Amino acid sequence: MRQFSAQYIITNAGPPLKRGIVKVAGDGTIAGIEDTGGCPDEKEGIEFHNGIIIPGFVNCHCHLELSHMKDVIPPRTGLARFLKLFKDAREDDPAIIEASADRADASMYSDGIVLCGDICNTAGTFEVKRRSRIKYLSFLEVFGIEPSKALRRMTEIKKLAVQAEDAGLDWHIVHHAVYSISLSLFSLLREETLNNRVSSLHFMETRAEKILLKDHSGPLMDSYRESELITGRPETAGSHTEAVMKHVTSSGNLILVHNTFAEREVVREVNRRGRVFWCLCPKANMYIEGNMPPLGMLMEEGCTIVTGTDSYASNDTLSILGEIKLLQDHFPSVPLSDLISFATINGARALGEEELFGSIEEGKKPGLLLLKNADLQAMRLLPETNVTRLI
């Protein structure tokens, strides 16, 4: 049994505890939490730290299989150009993909991530995730704007699902994005995902999405034509709202990713679905489009916010601490307790893993992290704030 204390403990199960004590069993299970009222008794064996203890981080959106693409695509290209450069540069060597994913997984673990929702287009990272110390939920992602290829896309993803099952992974088949799915593919996917516990969807990441859905024009359509991903007239959902409310499964949780250009009316309509989680990956948004998601508006609309890192193709780190630091820089009025919730308990709920992760409560195994070099008076992160794993 180990006992940890710090200047503050953010449990996500109540107000922050000043110099409280967390008791942890040998297998990482929380065995007890003591509120000392800020005045702990002198006891042997208590490990006291000058910082803030929090639960382990949850990364709700990552592409581990793109870890070999760091620094390959230049920043601020815009999404349409990014997708074209990505398609041209994507590496197929399995050994390179697995080795890069291994290093990325180790880095995420070191940076305090305990739970991750990971996008998969191939089986290249399955072995990495099988042996990882991070708990993964694998999202087997389908895309295809060409209607004639819808059945082929479903056949391919079902084969990948068999591989995920054989690897012993938790997985769900999910959509890529509203702008990249034909109506024919939406129909096949709705049937296949009827019982999803969790679904994921890239959402309103660029202004060009709305243009494409409105009249099949703009930079995204130009990119499709240039890459010969579509030959005839596309068939798409008429809007982002229509896609979520009519074409995406209504079962389980739905994680909408990026939301860089989310509009208030769309947010209000989509939230009517229930069990919607709005995932922000601000460093990737700045890397690709040079824009931040509208966090203030999303909070005003009562959205449940979670955080992700995206991939090394669009980020220089896979650090959740880095993501919430950037959110604090752009939205300084958001309290640290909210930022920690985005990065921990909200993410655990989004991935359906709140029974073990996301909060420091007896019986859970959330991991314990120490935030060091924060402003403990103002309860704010500083540029020099860093994270250390305690368990």
Buried (B, 14 or more C-beta within 10 A) or exposed (E): EBBBBBBBBBBBBEEBBBBBBBBBEEEBBBBEBBBEEEEBEEEEEBBEBEBBBBBBBBBBBBBBBBBBBBEBBEBEBBBBBBBBBBEEEBBEEEEEBBBBBBBBBBBBBEBBBBBBBBBBBEBBBBEBBEEBEBBBBBBBBBBBBBBEBBEEBBEBBEEBBEBBEEBEBBBBBBBBBBBBBBBBBBEBBBEBBEEBEBBBBBBBBBBBBBBBBEEBEBBBBBBBEEEEBBEEEBBBBEBBBBBBBEBBBBBBBBBBBBBBBBBEEBBEBBBEBEBBBBBBBBBBBBBBBEBBBBBEBBBEBEBBBBBBBBBBBBBEBBBBBBBBBBBBEEBEEBEBBBBBBBBBBBBBBBBBBBEBBBBBBEEBBBBBBBBBEBEBEEBBBBEEBBBBBBB
